[in-house]
């Protein structure tokens, strides 16, 4: 191993009569580890680095060149020859390390703006902010502990998730019990023409039974409590009334159908832009995609920039529809729009087409829609004083 690490050179010697020069080399005490004769004018010698220095002093008119280095000399020769590439590689690794360990975005997810701002301020003090270095698992746990100690009255739990170079902070607000306050007497009334399908009352008197026809303003659950036709009390009625309501709606739909759909696949990708040419640093890029980009580095002098992108794969569907297909698509569009406005437990009972018209490259469909929907809204009752209620007894 020691011999392999010693500095040796394979040198080429060219001249008038290399055999005569070889005699002088031996006379100078230069150790020849290997020799290869080519002809009378040319030979190769393997000698040590120190002997090479001696050889260069006695070379006279002979041409001597190093053909190959061995041991540490080989390493030095390699480093010298490839210095620029090795330096560039080191810079690239440092740059990549920098890019993958610098926070590009911090998103706090909660509906309360004040709580979001307060938490963002704490995170910034703990150096969880754009431009700071990413944190270790232990550091994140310590920061979560500090947040919980500071906001123990406001926050039930907090989670800090690292996605690439982005931090997503989720929290659950602590809900303190609210003292029940006296409510104003009220009724639950209908907000539309409907047939009652279900009544759930926790306070008040049910005024309309199942399959009853109601119109806007009809009292469904009354806050007035009667006994033997005498008013005994007034309460804030509570309950839910579901009914079948009806709509007539019209939608236009083209015969040429084109739709862009997301496949559900996503990627986090670094991209490099130079002279308006965009290069993705990823394998198997999406053919079609939606992109949300975040610029990490940009040079205002040179046309160069570096971005971090969230990509969603999409596919484009194009189709020429028949009349029947266009009608079905139009009905689907009606269903989609109505369902977007529905709440929990509400649903579409039926959709029936009433009229179909054609206008150039599109079809016009009028439909009758029946919906199972919450039809009850609160309405304050006419308040009667306790004295008046008592006088009726």
FENGIGI-V793258 format. One record per backbone hydrogen bond with DSSP energy under -1.0 kcal/mol. CO is the residue of the C=O (numbers start at 0). NH is the residue of the N-H. Records with the same first field share a line. If there is no record, write none. Layout:
CO: NH, NH
This chain:
0: 4
4: 71
6: 48
7: 69
8: 46
9: 66, 67
10: 44
11: 64
12: 42
13: 62
16: 20
17: 21
18: 22
19: 23
20: 24
21: 25
22: 26
23: 27
24: 29
25: 28
33: 45
35: 43
38: 41
39: 17
40: 14
41: 37, 38
42: 12
43: 35
44: 10
45: 32
46: 8
47: 51
48: 52
49: 53
50: 54
51: 55
53: 57
58: 61
62: 13
64: 11
67: 9
69: 7
70: 74
71: 75
72: 76
73: 77
74: 78
75: 79
76: 80
77: 81
81: 85
82: 86
83: 87
84: 88
85: 89
86: 90
87: 91
88: 92
89: 93
90: 94
91: 95
92: 96
93: 97
94: 98
95: 99
100: 133
102: 130
104: 166
106: 168
111: 115
112: 116
113: 117
114: 118
115: 119
116: 120
117: 121
118: 122
119: 123
120: 124
121: 125
122: 127
123: 126
128: 131
131: 102
135: 139
136: 140
137: 141
138: 142
139: 143
140: 144
141: 145
142: 146
143: 147
144: 148
145: 149
146: 150
150: 153, 154
153: 173
156: 171
158: 169
160: 167
162: 165
164: 103
165: 162
166: 106
167: 160
168: 108
169: 158
171: 155, 156
184: 380
185: 236
186: 378
187: 219, 220
188: 376
189: 216
193: 213
194: 243
195: 210
197: 241
199: 239
202: 237
204: 221
208: 211
211: 195
213: 193
214: 217
217: 189
219: 206, 207
220: 187
221: 204
222: 234
224: 231, 232
226: 229
229: 226
232: 224
234: 185, 236
237: 201, 202
239: 199
240: 374
241: 196, 197
242: 372
243: 194
244: 370
246: 368
248: 366
250: 364
252: 362
254: 320
256: 318
258: 316
260: 314
264: 312
266: 310
268: 308
269: 280
270: 306
271: 278
272: 304
273: 276
276: 273
278: 271
279: 281
287: 313
289: 311
291: 309
293: 307
296: 305
301: 303
302: 274
303: 298
304: 272
305: 295, 296
306: 270
307: 293
308: 268
309: 291
310: 266
311: 289
312: 262
314: 260
316: 258
318: 256
321: 325
322: 326
323: 327
324: 328
325: 329
326: 330
327: 331
328: 332
329: 333
330: 334
331: 335
332: 336
333: 337
334: 338
335: 339
337: 340
342: 345
346: 371
349: 369
351: 367
354: 365
356: 363
358: 361
360: 254
361: 358
362: 252
363: 356
364: 250
365: 353, 354
366: 248
367: 351
368: 246
369: 348, 349
370: 244
371: 346
372: 242
374: 190
376: 188
378: 186
384: 388
385: 389
386: 390
389: 392
